[in-house]
Amino acid sequence: MDLKIGDFGLAAKLEYAGERRKTICGTPNYLAPEIVSNLGHSYEVDVWSVGVIIYTLCFGRPPFETSDVKRTYKRIKECQYTFNEDYPASSNLKNLISKILVL
């Protein structure tokens, strides 16, 4: 009963601590701000994506989703999302998501 999430199609091995990648790749709704802003990224972006996955599983859609990818990227860069009140969620769940989805 252990949940495992994997998508290794674009996986990369970091060679040393502090190494940053500049590749822009991934599904738009799940990209971290570092990727969207092309600032260089590391394992932290995977934590962000887990936060987006948790939100999506609980609220039925990704937190930054819009009908336009440029607007979606703007919302990601600003960490602009709300909790869908149509889906009841505990304060613990909202707190967890809020602590993961941090710029």
C-alpha positions in Angstrom: 0.0 0.0 0.0 2.9 2.4 -0.7 2.2 5.1 -3.3 5.0 5.6 -5.8 4.9 8.2 -8.5 7.4 8.1 -11.3 8.1 9.6 -14.7 11.7 9.1 -15.7 11.3 10.2 -19.4 13.1 13.5 -18.7 15.1 12.4 -15.6 18.7 13.7 -15.2 21.4 12.7 -12.7 23.0 15.6 -10.8 26.7 15.1 -10.7 27.5 17.3 -7.6 25.7 19.0 -4.7 24.4 22.4 -5.7 24.3 21.5 -9.4 21.5 23.3 -11.3 19.9 22.3 -14.6 18.5 24.8 -17.1 16.4 22.5 -19.2 12.8 23.6 -19.5 10.8 20.4 -19.7 7.7 18.9 -18.1 4.0 19.3 -18.1 3.1 23.0 -17.9 0.7 22.8 -14.9 3.3 20.9 -12.8 6.4 23.0 -13.5 8.0 24.8 -10.6 8.7 28.5 -10.7 12.5 27.9 -11.1 11.8 26.0 -14.4 9.3 28.5 -15.8 11.6 31.4 -15.0 14.7 29.5 -16.3 16.6 30.2 -13.1 18.2 26.8 -12.9 16.8 24.0 -10.8 17.5 20.9 -8.8 15.6 18.4 -6.7 13.4 21.1 -5.1 11.3 21.2 -8.3 10.3 17.6 -7.6 8.9 18.6 -4.2 6.9 21.4 -5.9 5.5 18.9 -8.4 4.4 16.6 -5.5 2.5 19.5 -4.0 0.8 20.1 -7.3 -0.1 16.4 -7.5 -1.5 16.4 -4.0 -3.6 19.5 -4.8 -4.9 18.0 -8.0 -5.8 14.7 -6.4 -7.8 16.5 -3.6 -9.4 19.3 -5.6 -9.9 17.8 -9.0 -7.7 20.2 -11.1 -4.1 21.6 -10.9 -3.8 24.7 -8.7 -2.4 27.0 -11.4 -4.4 25.8 -14.4 -5.8 28.3 -16.9 -7.0 28.1 -20.5 -3.8 29.8 -21.6 -0.3 28.4 -20.9 1.3 31.9 -20.6 -1.3 32.8 -17.9 -0.6 29.5 -16.2 3.1 30.2 -16.1 2.4 33.7 -14.7 0.3 32.2 -11.9 3.1 29.6 -11.2 5.7 32.4 -11.0 3.6 34.3 -8.6 2.5 31.2 -6.7 -1.1 32.4 -7.2 -3.7 29.7 -6.4 -6.7 29.3 -4.1 -8.3 26.3 -2.5 -11.5 25.1 -4.3 -14.2 25.5 -1.6 -16.4 23.1 -3.5 -14.2 20.3 -2.1 -14.0 20.2 1.7 -10.4 19.9 2.9 -8.9 19.8 6.3 -6.7 22.6 7.6 -3.9 20.1 7.8 -4.2 19.3 4.1 -4.3 23.0 3.2 -1.3 23.6 5.5 0.7 20.8 3.9 0.0 22.1 0.4 0.8 25.7 1.4 4.2 24.6 2.9 5.1 22.7 -0.3 4.0 25.3 -2.9 6.4 28.1 -1.8 8.4 30.3 -4.1 
